[in-house]
Amino acid sequence: MSKLWQQNDHTDKLSAVVNQFTVGDDYILDQRLVPYDIRASKAHASGLETAGILNEEEVTELYQALDNLLDKWKNDDFSITQQQEDCHTAIEQFLIDELGETGKKIHTGRSRNDQVLVAMRLFEKEALDQVSNKVLTLVDAFIKQADRNTDIPMPGYTHTQKAMPSSVGMWLGSMAEMLLMDWENLKAVFKLVNQCPLGTGAGFGGSVDLSRQQVSDALGFAEPITVSLTAQNTRGRIDLQLLNALETIGSTLAHFANDLVLYTSREFDFFTVDEALYTGSSIMPQKRNLDPAELIRARSANISGAVQSVKMISHKMTSGYHRDYQPVKKHAMQGLDEINAMIDMTRLLVDDLEPNREALISACSSELFAADRANELVKQGMPFRDAYHKVKKGESGINDIDPVQNIKSKTHLGSTGNLGLDRLKEKVEQFSL
C-alpha cells in the first residue's frame, strides 16, 4: 500500500532501503499513540463540522468508525505496518477503507506535523500526570519512614568523613523534600505540554477556518498554542524540558540509591532491605548485592543520554519542521518509561527499609559531637574560636554524650529534633498538576 503522499506503490530495492531508514521505529512506537490520535481525530472532525467541511451525518460516521478502531486497538486487533510509517497514516487508511469518501475528508485542515504533535502532547500530559502521582506517593513513603525513625541517630558526613550528628529521619526527610522540589519542575513542564498544537498545520496555519479554541477545549488543553509556527519551533524544545524534569527526578533517585548501596554494605550495615531485593553471586556464596539500587543509578544515565540527544537535535534547527525531530518521540517515551520503572523500584526499597538501630548508634562515635561541645562552651560565655581550639586540643570531654538525646535536643526548624515533616506532608496534600 502506498503512503498517503505517494500516487503509486514504490517497491524497488532502493525505496525499500530508504523506507526502512526513514520510518525507523515509528510504526512500533506509535502503537502507544493510537488512542491519542483517535481522540484528536474526533475533536478535529467536530472542528471541521463547525467550519462547514463535514456535515453532522459524516461526523457521526467518523466517530463510530473511530470508536470501532479503538475497540480493535484495545483487543490487539489493529497493527501499524512499516509501509504505513505511523499511526496517523494507519488510522486515516482505516477510515478510508471503512467510510470511503467521508474517510478521505478527515485530513482536511491538518498536517501530519500537528497531528504527530497533538498525539504526543496528549500522551505526555497523561504520562506526566502518572509520574506526578508516583512522585508524590514516593514522597509520602519517605515521610512515613522518616516519621517512624526520627529518634535513630546516624553519622552525618562531609568529604565522606564523619562530621556531625544526623539521623535516619533527617536523611529520609531530605530525600522527600528533594523530590518535592523535583515535582515543581514537573508542574512547570506540564504547563508547557498543556497547549494544543492541532490546527497549526505544517507550522503555518491554513486556509480552512478552523476553531482552534474549540478543538483545544474538546481535548482538555489549557489553551491553544497562539502562533502556528511556534508549534514546530518548540518541537523538541518542550520535550527537552520534559526530559530535563525527568532527569532531575532520576538524579534524586540515583542519589538515594547511591547512599543505600553504601549504607547497606557490610562495612556500614546501617540498613537492611527485604531479602527478595538482593541478588547473589555465581561464585561467592556469601554475597548479597543490592542490584536494584545499582541499576537505579545506571538507568538515570539513560535519561541523561536522552536529554543530550534531544538537546543536540533541537538546538540546531531553523524555523519550521525538519525530519531531524523524528527521534525526539522515542527519547521522550523512553525517558518516561525509565523514570516510571525507577520510581517503582525506589518505592520497594523505601517501603522495605529497616534501620539497624544498634549499628547506627554505635557508628555515632565521639568526634561527631565536637562542634556541639564547642557550642555548649559558647553558651557558657566562651568566645567560639577559643571553644573551637579547646575542643580540638581534647581539653573538653565529648565522650559522654548520648547520641539519641543529642539529636532530640536540637529543636530549630530542620534540625534532628524538629525535622518539619508536617510541613512536607502539607505540601504533598496541596500539590497536584
FITIKE-972453 format. One record per atom (N, C-alpha, C): residue in one letter; z, x negated, y. Coordinates in steps of 0.2 Angstrom, whole numbers, plus 5000, padded with zeros to 4 digits. Layout:
N
AZXY/...
END
This chain:
433
M500049964994/M500050005000/M500049965006/S499649975011/S499649935017/S500249945022/K500349895026/K500849905031/K500649955036/L501049985040/L500950035045/L500450005050/W500449945051/W499949915056/W499349885054/Q499249895047/Q498549875044/Q498149935042/Q497549925043/Q497049985041/Q496849975034/N496849925031/N496649915024/N497149875020/D497149875013/D497549835009/D497349765010/H497849715010/H497649645010/H497949615004/T497649594999/T497849574993/T497649504991/D497349464995/D497149404994/D497749354994/K497649294991/K498249254990/K498549224996/L498149215001/L498449195007/L498849245011/S498649305010/S499049365013/S499749375009/A499649365003/A500249364999/A500849315001/V500549255002/V501049205004/V501349215011/V500949235016/V501149255022/V501649315022/N501449365018/N501949425017/N502649405015/Q502649355010/Q503249335007/Q503649295012/F503349255016/F503649215021/F503949255026/T503549305029/T503749345035/T504249395033/V504149425027/V504649485026/V505349455024/G505349395021/G505949365019/G506449415015/D507049425017/D507549465013/D507549535016/D507149545021/D507249615025/D507249675020/Y506749675015/Y506749735011/Y507349745006/I507749685005/I508349695001/I508949715006/L508949675012/L509549685016/L509449765019/D508849785020/D508849855023/D509049915019/Q509149895012/Q509449955008/Q510049975011/R510449935015/R511049955018/R510949995024/L510349985027/L510250015034/L509950085033/V509750105027/V509350165026/V509750225029/P510350235028/P510750295031/P510750295039/Y510750235041/Y510750225049/Y510050245052/D509550225048/D508950235051/D508750315050/I509050345045/I508950415044/I509250455050/R509950435052/R510250465057/R509850455064/A509550395065/A509250385071/A508550425071/S508250425065/S507650465065/S507750545066/K508350565064/K508450635066/K508550645073/A508950605076/A509050605084/A508450595087/H507950555085/H507350545088/H506850605088/A506850635082/A506550695081/A506750755086/S507350755087/S507650805091/S507450785098/G507450725100/G507150705107/G506450715107/L506050715102/L505350725103/L505250805103/E505650845101/E505550915102/E505750935109/T506250895112/T506350915119/T505750885124/A505450835121/A504850805125/A504250845124/G504250895119/G503650935118/G503150905113/I503350855110/I502950825105/I502950855098/L503550885096/L503650915090/L503950985091/N503751035087/N504051105088/N504651115083/E504951165084/E505551175080/E505451175073/E504951205070/E504751205063/E504651135060/E504351095064/E504251025062/E504850985062/V505350995067/V505950965067/V506350985061/T506351045059/T506751075053/T506451035047/E505751035046/E505451005040/E505650925040/L505650895046/L505850825046/L506650815044/Y507050855046/Y507750855045/Y507850865037/Q507550915034/Q507550925027/Q507350865023/A506750845025/A506550785021/A506950725022/L507250715028/L507750655029/L508350665025/D508550725024/D509150745020/D509050735013/N508450755011/N508250735004/N508250665002/L507950625007/L507950555006/L508650525006/L509050545010/L509750525010/L510050535003/D509950595000/D510250604994/D509950554988/K509250544989/K508950494984/K509250424985/W509350404991/W509650344993/W510350334990/K510750394990/K511450394988/K511450384980/N510950414977/N510850414970/N510450354967/D510450304972/D510050244970/D509350254967/D509050304970/D508350334968/D507850314974/F508050274978/F507550254984/F507550174985/S507050144984/S507050074985/S506450054990/I506549994993/I506049974998/I505649914995/T505049914995/T504649864992/T504549804997/Q504349754994/Q504249694999/Q503549705003/Q503149745000/Q502549765004/Q502649805010/Q503149845009/Q503349895015/Q503749855020/E504049795019/E504349755023/E505149775025/D505249835026/D505849855029/D506049935027/C506649955029/C506750025028/C506450065033/H506250045038/H505950085043/H505250105041/T504850065038/T504150075036/T504250125030/A504750105025/A504850145019/A504950215021/I505450225025/I505650295027/I505050335030/E504650305035/E504050335038/E503550355032/Q503450305028/Q502950325022/Q503150375018/F503850385017/F504150435013/F503950505017/L504150505023/L504050565027/L503250585027/I502850535027/I502150555027/I501950585020/D502150555015/D502050575008/D502250645007/E502850665010/E503150725009/E502850775014/L502750765020/L502550805025/L501850805028/G501550755026/G500850745029/G500850735036/E500450775040/E500350765047/E501050765051/T501450805049/T502150805053/T502450735052/G502450705046/G502750645045/G502450595049/K501750595051/K501450545055/K501650545062/K501950605064/K502150615071/K502850575073/I503250555068/I503950535069/I503950475073/H503450435073/H503550365076/H503350375083/T503150425085/T502950435092/T503450415097/G503350375102/G503850355107/G504350305105/R504250275099/R504750225097/R504350165094/S504650105094/S504350045091/S504850025085/R504549985080/R505049965075/R505549915079/N505449895085/N505849855088/N506549885090/D506449945093/D507049985095/D507350025089/Q506850035084/Q507150065078/Q507550015074/V507349955073/V507749905070/V508449895074/L508449895080/L509049885084/L509549945083/V509250005084/V509750055084/V510050065077/A509650045071/A509950055065/A510549995064/M510349935067/M510849885066/M511449895071/R511349925076/R511949945081/R512449995078/L512050045074/L512450095071/L512850065065/F512550025061/F512849985056/F513449945058/E513349905064/E513849865067/E514449905069/K514249965072/K514850005075/K515350025069/E515050045064/E515450065058/E515750005055/A515449955055/A515749895052/A516349865056/L516249865063/L516749845067/L517349885067/D517249955066/D517749995065/D518149985059/Q517849965053/Q518149945047/Q518549885048/V518249835051/V518549775052/V519149785056/S519149815062/S519649835066/S520249865062/N520149915058/N520649945055/N521049895050/K520549855047/K520849805042/K521249755045/V521049735051/V521449685055/V522149715057/L522149775059/L522749805061/L523249815055/T522949835050/T523349845043/T523649775041/L523249725042/L523449655040/L524049635045/V523949645052/V524449635057/V525149665055/D525049735053/D525649765051/D525949735045/A525549705040/A525849675034/A526249615036/F525949575041/F526349515043/F526949535047/I526949585051/I527549605054/I528149625050/K527949665044/K528449685040/K528749625036/Q528349575034/Q528549515031/Q529049475036/A528849475042/A529249445047/A529849475048/D529849545048/D530449585049/D530949575043/R530749565037/R531149555031/R531449485031/N531149435035/N531349365034/N531549335040/T531849375045/T531949345052/T532549295051/D532949305046/D533549265046/D533449205041/I532849185039/I532749125035/I532449075039/P532849015040/P532648965044/P532048925040/M531648885044/M531248845041/M531048785047/P530848725045/P530748675050/P530148695054/G530148675060/G529548685065/G529348615066/Y528648605066/Y528348545066/Y527948525072/T527948465074/T527448445079/T527248375077/H526648365078/H526248305075/H526348295067/T526448355064/T526548355057/T527248325055/Q527648325059/Q528348295058/Q528848345060/K529448345056/K529948395058/K530148385066/A530248445069/A530348435076/A530948485078/M530948545077/M531448595079/M531548645074/P532048685075/P532148745070/P531648795072/S531348825066/S530948885067/S531248935062/S530848985060/S531049025055/S530449055051/V530549085046/V529949125042/V529749175046/G530249215049/G530049275054/G529549245060/M529749195063/M529349165068/M528649145066/W528649115060/W527949095058/W527549155056/L527749205053/L527349265051/L527249305057/G527749305062/G527649345068/G527049315072/S527049255072/S526549215076/S525849235073/M525749235067/M525149255064/M524949325066/A525449375066/A525249435068/A525049445075/E525349405079/E525149405086/E524449375088/M524349325084/M523649285085/M523149335083/L523249375077/L522749425075/L522649485080/L523249505083/L523149555089/L522749525095/M522849465096/M522349435101/M521649435099/D521549415093/D520849415090/D520549485090/W521049535089/W520749605089/W520449625096/E520749595101/E520549615108/E519749595109/N519549535105/N518849515105/N518449575102/L518649595096/L518349655093/L518249715098/K518749725102/K518649785106/K518149775111/A518049705114/A517549695119/A516849695116/V516849665110/V516149675106/V515949745105/F516449785103/F516249855101/F515949885107/K516149875113/K515949905119/K515149875120/L515049815119/L514349795119/L513849825114/V514149835108/V513749865102/V513649935103/N514149965107/N514150045108/N513650065113/Q513050035114/Q512550055119/Q511850065115/C511550125116/C511050145112/C510350115115/P509950075110/P509350045112/P508750095110/L508850145107/L508250195105/L507950225111/G507250225111/G506950245116/G506650195121/T506850135120/T506650075124/T505950045121/G505750075115/G505150045113/G505149975111/A504549945112/A504549875111/A504849825116/G505249865121/G505549825126/G505349845133/F504849895133/F504549905140/F504549985141/G504950015137/G504950095138/G504250115135/G504050175138/G503450205136/G503250265140/S502650295138/S502350345142/S502550415139/V502950415134/V503250485132/V503950495135/D503950545138/D504550565142/D505150585138/L505450535135/L506050545130/L506650555134/S507150595132/S507850595135/S508250545131/R508250485134/R508650435130/R509450455130/Q509650485135/Q510350505136/Q510550555130/Q510050605129/Q510150655123/Q510150615117/V509750575116/V509750535109/V510350495108/S510550455114/S511150415114/S511750465112/D511850515115/D512450565114/D512450585107/A511850605104/A511750635097/A511950575092/L511850515094/L512050465089/L512750435090/G513150465095/G513850445096/G513950375100/F513350355104/F513450295108/F513850315114/A514150265117/A514450275124/A513950295129/E513450255129/E512850265134/E512250225131/P511650245134/P511050205133/P511050145136/I510750095134/I510550035137/I510150055143/T510250035149/T509950065155/T509150035156/V509049975156/V508449945157/V508149925150/S507549955149/S507249945142/S507249875140/L507049825144/L506949755142/L507549725140/T508149755143/T508749725141/T508949735133/A508649785130/A508749795123/A508449735119/Q507949715121/Q507649655117/Q507949585120/N508049585126/N508349525129/N509049505126/T509449565124/T510049555121/T510049555114/R509449555111/R509449555104/R509649485101/G510149475097/G510349415095/G510949395100/R510949405106/R511549395110/R512149435109/I512049505108/I512549545106/I512849525099/D512349515094/D512549495088/D512949435088/L512749385092/L513149325093/L513849335095/Q513949385100/Q514649405102/Q515049425096/L514649475092/L515049495086/L515249445082/L514849395080/L514949345076/L515549295079/N515549285085/N516049245089/N516749275087/A516749345088/A517349385087/A517549375080/L517149375075/L517249375068/L517549295066/E517149255070/E517349185069/E518049165071/T518249195076/T518949195079/T519449215074/I519349275071/I519749305066/I519749255060/G519149235058/G519149195052/G519549125053/S519549105059/S519949045061/S520649055060/T520949115062/T521649135062/T521849135054/L521349165050/L521549175043/L521549105040/A521049065042/A521048995039/A521648955041/H521948965047/H522548935049/H523148955045/F523149025044/F523749045039/F523649015032/A523049015030/A522848995023/A523048915023/N522848885028/N523048805028/N523748795027/D524148835031/D524848825031/D525148845024/L524848895021/L525048925015/L524948875009/V524348845009/V524248785004/V524748735005/L524948715011/L525448665012/L526148685010/Y526348745012/Y527048765011/Y527148795004/T526648805000/T526748824993/T526648764988/S526548704991/S526448644987/S527148624984/R527048584979/R527748564976/R528148524980/E527848484985/E528148444990/E528548484995/F528348544996/F528648585001/F529048644997/D528748674993/D529048734989/D529348784994/F529148795000/F529448845004/F529248915002/F528748924999/F528548994997/F528148994990/T528249054987/T527849064981/T527449134982/V526949144978/V526549204978/V526449224971/D526149284970/D526149314963/D525649264959/E525849254952/E525549204948/E524849224947/A524649284948/A523949304947/A523449274953/L523849254958/L523449224964/L523349154963/Y523649124958/Y523449054957/Y522949044951/T522648984952/T522148964946/T522448894943/G522148874937/G522448814934/G521948764934/S522048714930/S521648654929/S521348654922/S520748634921/S520448624914/S520748564910/I521048514914/I521348454911/I522048444912/M522348474917/M523048464919/M523448524918/P523848534912/P524248594911/P524648614916/Q524948574920/Q525448584924/Q525248614931/K524548614932/K524348634939/K524348704940/R524548724946/R524448794949/R524148784956/N523548804957/N523148794963/N523048864966/L523148864973/L523148924977/L522348924979/D521948934975/D521248934977/D521048984982/P521349044981/P521149094986/P521249074993/A521749044995/A521949015001/A521448965003/E521248914999/E520748865000/E520048895001/L519948944998/L519248974999/L519249015006/I519849045008/I519849075014/I519649025020/R519948965019/R519748905024/R519048895023/A518748885017/A518048865017/A517548925019/R517748985018/R517249045019/R517249055027/S517849035030/S517749035038/S517248995041/A517048945037/A516548895039/A515848935039/N515748975034/N515149015033/N515049055040/I515549085042/I515449125049/I515249085054/S515649025055/S515448975060/S514748955059/G514448945053/G513748925052/G513348985055/A513449045054/A513049105056/A513049105064/V513649085067/V513749085074/V513249035077/Q513248975074/Q512748925076/Q512048935075/S511848975070/S511148995069/S510949045074/V511349095075/V511149145080/V511149115087/K511549075088/K511649045095/K510949005096/M510748965091/M510148925092/M509548965092/I509549025089/I508949075089/I508949105096/S509549135098/S509449175104/S509449145111/H509649075111/H509749045117/H509049005119/K508549015115/K507948985117/K507349035118/M507549095119/M506949145119/M506749165126/T506149175127/T505949205134/T505949285133/S505949315139/S506049385139/S505549425134/G505749475131/G505349515126/G505549505119/Y505249535114/Y505349525107/Y504949465104/H505349425099/H505049375096/H505249385088/R504849365084/R504949365077/R505549325075/D505749275079/D506249225078/D506949265077/Y506949325080/Y507549365079/Y507749395072/Q507249395068/Q507249425061/Q507849405057/P508049335057/P508649315053/P509249335056/V509349355062/V509949375065/V510249435061/K509849475058/K510149535054/K510549505048/K510249465045/K510549435039/K511249395041/H511249355046/H511849325048/H512349375050/A512249425054/A512749475056/A513049505050/M512549525045/M512849565039/M513249515035/Q513049455034/Q513449405030/Q514149395033/G514149385040/G514749375044/G515249435043/L514949495043/L515449545042/L515649555035/D515249535030/D515449535023/D515949485022/E515849425025/E516349365024/E517049385027/I517049415033/I517749425036/I518049485032/N517749535030/N518049585026/N518349555019/A518049515016/A518249485010/A518849435012/M518849405017/M519349355019/M520049395021/I519949455024/I520449495026/I520849525020/D520449545016/D520649575009/D521049525005/M520849465005/M521249415001/M521849395005/T521849385011/T522349365015/T522949425014/R522749485014/R523249545013/R523549535007/L523249515001/L523549504995/L524049444995/L523849394999/L524349334999/L524949355003/V524849395009/V525449415013/V525949455009/D525649505006/D526049555003/D526449524997/D526149474994/D526549444988/D526949384990/L526949364996/L527349304998/L528049314998/E528349264994/E529049264993/E529349194996/P529849195001/P530149135003/P530649104998/N530649044997/N531149014993/N531748994998/R532149034999/R532649035004/R533048965004/E533248944998/E533648884997/E533248824999/A532648824997/A532248764998/A532148755006/L532048815009/L531948815016/L532548795020/I533148815018/I533748795022/I533848725020/S533748705014/S533848635013/S533348585017/A532748615018/A532248575022/A532448565030/C532948605032/C533148605039/C533648555040/S533448485039/S533848435040/S534148425047/S534648375048/S534948375054/S534548355060/E534048315059/E533648295065/E533348355069/L533248415065/L532948475069/L533348495075/F534048485074/F534448505079/F534648465085/A534248405085/A534348355091/A534348385098/A533748425099/A533648455105/A534148505107/D534348545102/D534848595103/D535548565105/R535648505102/R536348475103/R536248445110/A535748425112/A535648395119/A535748455124/N535448515123/N535548565127/N536248595128/E536648585122/E537348605122/E537748565127/L537548495127/L537948455131/L537748465139/V537148485140/V536948505147/V537348565149/K537448615144/K537848675146/K538548655148/Q538748595145/Q539448575147/Q539448535153/G538948525156/G538948495163/G538548425163/M538348395157/M538048335157/M537248335159/P537048295163/P536348295165/P535848285159/F535348325159/F534948325152/F534748255150/R534448205155/R534248145152/R534848105149/D535448115152/D536048075149/D536148105142/A536148175141/A536248205135/A535748185130/Y535048185132/Y534548165128/Y534648095125/H534848045129/H534947975126/H535647975122/K536148015124/K536748015120/K536548035112/V536148095112/V535948115105/V535548065102/K535048035105/K534647985102/K534947925100/K535547905103/K535947855100/K536347865095/G536347935093/G536847955087/G537547965089/E537647965096/E538347975098/E538548045098/S538148095096/S538348165097/S538248195090/G538748215086/G538648245079/G538148305079/I537648305075/I537248355074/I537248375066/N537648345062/N537648365055/N537948425053/D538348455057/D538748515055/D538448575057/I537848575060/I537548635062/I537248685057/D537448745057/D537248795051/D536548815053/P536048805049/P535348825051/P535248895052/V535548935048/V535549015049/V535849035055/Q536449015057/Q536749035063/Q536349005069/N536048945068/N535748915074/N535148965076/I534748985071/I534149025073/I534349095075/K534949125073/K535149185075/K535449185082/S535649125084/S536049115091/S535549115097/K534849105095/K534349105101/K534049165102/T534249195108/T534049265110/T533549275115/H533249225118/H532749245123/H532149275120/L531749305123/L531149335120/L530649285117/G530549295111/G530049255107/G530449205103/S531149195104/S531449145100/S531649165093/T531949125089/T532049145082/T532549205081/G532949215086/G533449265086/G533249335089/N532649325092/N532349385096/N531549375096/L531249395090/L530549375090/L530149425094/G530449485095/G530049535099/G529549575095/L529749585088/L529249615084/L529149685085/D529649715089/D529549785091/D528949795096/R528849745100/R528349745105/R527649735101/L527649695096/L526949695092/L526849755088/K527349785086/K527249855082/K526949905087/E527249905093/E526949955098/E526249945100/K526049875100/K525349865101/K524849885095/V525149875089/V524749905083/V524649975084/E525150015086/E525150085086/E524650105092/Q524650065097/Q524150085103/Q523450065102/F523350015098/F522649995098/F522150035094/S521650045096/S521050075092/S520450065096/L519850055093/L519250045096/L518950105100/
END
